[in-house]
Amino acid sequence: MSRVGAIDCRMKRRTILFWALALVCGGRAAAERSFPFAEATIDDLQARMAAGTLTARTLTEAYLGRIAEVDQAGPRLNAVIEVNPDALRTAERLDAERKAGRVRGALHGIPVLLKDNIATADRMETTAGSLALVGAKPLRDAHLVARLREAGAVILGKTNMSEWAYFRGNRGISGWSARGGQTRNPYALDRNPSGSSSGSAVAVAANLCVVAIGTETNGSIMSPASACGIVGLKPTVGRVSRSGIIPISVTQDTAGPMTRTVRDAALVLAAMCGVDEQDETTTHSPMGAAVDLAAPFRREALRGARVGVLRGPFGFHPRMEAVLDGIVAALREAGADVVDGVKVATLTKFGVQEGEVLSFEFKDGVNRYLEALGPNSPMRSLADVIAFNEAHRAQEMPYFGQEDLTTAQARGPLTERTYLEAREALLRFTRAEGIDATMDGGKLDVLVMLTRGPAGLTDPVNGDSSSGGSASLAAVAGYPSVTVPAAQVFGLPVGVSFVGRAWSEAKVLALAADFEAKVRARREPTFLPTADTR
């Protein structure tokens, strides 16, 4: 059978499975079965491995079993697009190192899932969810993957995602890719997990791994983390190298940890960050970041901190005001000096410029990525990808098109005046005249806002609906943000975002961790077929 014919057969089978709701009994059975590492943290697991009561192999086997039971069967979350055939072998090698007295650090033996746009030079694929990139083999690991391997992480597999990181066409569906099908929200299976780091968020929420790595251009870590009730950390652009990540925007792209606790996010970021000569932005990162991030958080960090609360306009349902009121009350109870109703003067001024910048940078970045693969890739340019999609419309475009790709293909080089002026305005509105001006004017330590509304229904007919979102400001500026579970609305998680100045991850994480400890809003999902709105 031809490559395309085999893909077509797989897709027909997947379409039937992915769009059908899971049986109620299947979801409940999976939820009721005890998983020995549910809600486990990195520190917990390291303590057990140090004591000799747990091995990396046992831990990896357990997560592979959990993926088979909950993701591939049971409620069929469809978060993991591929498991690593070498995961157990890696775990055994790390166990041997530990037995010989060598422990690489906090991630030694910890299973990690990677979003499918992060390159691995192993037996797994790297496709951004696109059938066009099946067989496009990277020449080397992404820099962040090399860092994780050096730190002792076990690469468990790849997660499904919104195809091309949601930069493909109008009326897109978050969490859907032609290669992987539709990922489901573990809190209500008919709800959308958001994206584009959909599978990473769901995998962490459903305890399919200890931690996962997502990527973000604008909201792709923050939004699914909030919708799936976990912690998501979008670092300052340049804190983590982008080399080896299928790109959208050299201005805004970054990778970041998706975890169940703020402490775990800090430990993973500490392992991933570092200077990479293949990504010039990393040379601007302050020295000593890894040490600062791995250090214990300062206790009672919110006490005396000056916190500016933004209420929008972010497009939230009016009922979300009460949720934010509860967050403000919790911040004040923790001892924070809260300035409620802070305004960012430029908040609505940069949407048009961002669209221009992303369109120009996507074409340039994808062409560079594919050209670097050389003969290892069946696709050599964005034009090739567009042609492939047109030739395989039934598999690639059953629900929405590729308008983003064709618009980008029509763009000129990054020397064009239209692009340069849009990028200058974009950064000015979000940095000097945006976050920096607001924090300077209010003498603020951090900005706080709701991350997004509760998850909406997955709708293959009409595409995504919006429940509001606040990620754009920090995403476009390239500044750090972290979302933490804050509440539930009809059993659906809602997160709160902490946003800081460039390179202020350590401070932002400490404040978020104090909020996390005070509120403790994280709840395990139970794979309900639909939300209980009674």
Secondary structure, DSSP 4 states (H G I P E B T S, - for coil): --HHHHHHHHHHHHHHHHHSPPPHHHHHHHHHS--TTTT--HHHHHHHHHHTS--HHHHHHHHHHHIIIIISSTT----EEEE-TTHHHHHHHHHHHHHTT---STTTT-EEEEETTB--SSSS---TT-GGGTT---SS--HHHHHHHHTT-EEEEEE--SGGGG-S-TT--TTEETTTEE---TTBTTB---SSSHHHHHHHHTTSSSEEEEEESSSTTHHHHHHTTSEEEEPPTTSS--TTB--S-TTT-EEEEEESSHHHHHHHHHHH---BTTBGGGGGSPTTHHHHHHSPPPTTTTTT-EEEEE--SS---TTHHHHHHHHHHHHHHTT-EEEEEE--TTTTS-HHHHHHHHHHHHHHHHHHHHHHHGGG-S--SHHHHHHHHHHTHHHH-SS---HHHHHHHT---TT-HHHHHHHHHHHHHHIIIIIHHHHHHHT-SEEEEE-B-SPPBP-TTT------B-THHHHHHT--EEEEEEEEETTEEEEEEEE-STT-HHHHHHHHHHHHHHH--------BSS----
